[in-house]
Amino acid sequence: MEDFNDGPRLRSDSMGSSASQSSRSKTLLRQRLNQLLTCIEDMSSDDEASEEVSRTLDEAFQLCGRYFPSDAFRLHMVTWNVATAEPPEDVTSLLQLDVQPPTDLYVIGLQEVNATPVRFISDLLVEDSWSHLFMDTLAPRGFVKVTSVRMQGLLLLVFAKQAHLPFIRNIQTTYTRTGIFGYWGNKGGVSMRFSFYGHMVCFLNCHLMAHMNYALQRVDEFEYILDTQEFDILDTPYVRDHKALFCLGDLNFRIADHGLHFLRSSINSGRLHLLWERDQLLMMKKKEPFLQEFEEGPLNFKPTYKFARNSDTYDTSGKKRKPAWTDRILWRIKPKTPPSESNDDDDEKASTSADDEIDEYPLLVTQDKYTSDMSYGVSDHKPVIATFSLELRKHFDTPLVHISPLGVWSADQDALLTYTVQEDFESSTWDWIGLYKMGFKSASDYETFVWVREDDLPETNEVIQISVDKNRIPLLGGQYVLGYFSTNMQSIIGLSADFQILESKRAVMEGLVPENVNGLNK
């Protein structure tokens, strides 16, 4: 694997559209401290001066706490055009499972997943082979599939550490077709949005038009996808309304003008910078204002297309495709709303005041790595990896619902659980509580479930008790967890602590376990 270790980490934040604007909070803090020093210099024995010093000092310390995020999360992203291939046996290197600090979120965007009619229909009934591989790899590590969205060969998967699930809310997905005049989904974009500890984030996986001569059309397709994708969320109805937007995929931009010999000699000699100025995406970014809102790390890894399969050698077939950085990962922090133009003095004062305000809940995005993994050869593309640090101040850190098992659980007797709504939300009698074995793969990977109380919706802080029929409890023992699934939010919004289900006497009678049950000879 080629690591990106050159140059500073790229950083952006929600308090402005570039990294330099993150200094606004520091400037405001410095102003408050200067005011404090002035007060101290002018201090007299009267109470008014002392109150002014106290007030200014309080403001300064509040700024320290408010405008500098206190929690950091690691995001690992992968984009890979798999060219209809079956997955490799192992994706440990791709996911960098043992990296420190540990990953909190995985976002995986695939293009050209096998979508022949028979295969696509079968994948609608059961998970496709790529999803199975990632779930089987990540579930034992404590990651759960948050959700996925697919449009023919485009597939977007998001996984989160189990502990984060109650704080990932309002999940929605959508898609846009751009193939064959918008009627076919071999090209286009699929996206997923959710609230992560109260911060609105969106991930967009794209596969744009191919071939060297269609750079302008690719830009038009990308802008069309950004403009037309909609969500049923009041404050973030469009992709670009989200505080953080990550775009990944086979964007299909090529390296213009240079001949094949120059391209290969520059790559082989490690002089990749000679190719940057003719990269179509970087060229278009200079012309298109909407592209300038996106950031990308430097291309310090070899072009990821086009390779002979199962090799590190660029394509030598009759077509002789030129190597290109077709596979990219970009991100965008929502720009601050520009002040409205007005000649009215009052309006001018109001806009100036609003411009001075700093986001009380900032989101800082720092790219730590941008590279490719050359070890995988099942496709004619190499996968691209980007890792980010998300530093934020949580809007909340209490689950909407608290759940607990009561007493001993085994299939020898009915069991009890309680749940309590800790904060008002749009609950439904279609909500349910699932029993999950530790290491579960997704919200639908439950052993059994019970509906929440059906007669009426719960009051906040009301303790509700539900019975679970013994015939629905697993016969064999193990570690389990209870999860409250919200139909409206499409997510698990409450998890119990893990607990033990004891092996049942029925399991012994049916010969499923030895007669030594739970440490006792029966």
Secondary structure as UniProt FT lines:
FT   STRAND          10..13
FT   TURN            14..15
FT   HELIX           19..22
FT   HELIX           23..41
FT   HELIX           47..66
FT   STRAND          71..81
FT   TURN            83..84
FT   HELIX           92..95
FT   TURN            96..98
FT   STRAND          105..111
FT   HELIX           117..125
FT   HELIX           129..138
FT   HELIX           139..141
FT   STRAND          143..151
FT   TURN            152..153
FT   STRAND          154..161
FT   HELIX           162..167
FT   STRAND          168..179
FT   TURN            180..183
FT   STRAND          184..196
FT   TURN            197..198
FT   STRAND          199..207
FT   HELIX           212..214
FT   HELIX           215..228
FT   HELIX           239..241
FT   STRAND          244..250
FT   HELIX           260..268
FT   TURN            269..270
FT   HELIX           273..276
FT   TURN            277..278
FT   HELIX           280..287
FT   HELIX           289..292
FT   TURN            309..310
FT   TURN            318..319
FT   STRAND          327..333
FT   HELIX           345..356
FT   STRAND          363..372
FT   TURN            374..375
FT   STRAND          384..392
FT   STRAND          401..406
FT   STRAND          409..410
FT   TURN            411..412
FT   STRAND          415..421
FT   TURN            429..430
FT   STRAND          432..437
FT   TURN            438..439
FT   TURN            443..444
FT   STRAND          448..451
FT   TURN            460..461
FT   STRAND          463..468
FT   HELIX           470..472
FT   STRAND          478..486
FT   TURN            487..490
FT   STRAND          491..495
FT   STRAND          499..502
FT   HELIX           505..509
FT   TURN            510..511
FT   STRAND          516..517
FT   TURN            518..519
FT   STRAND          520..521
//
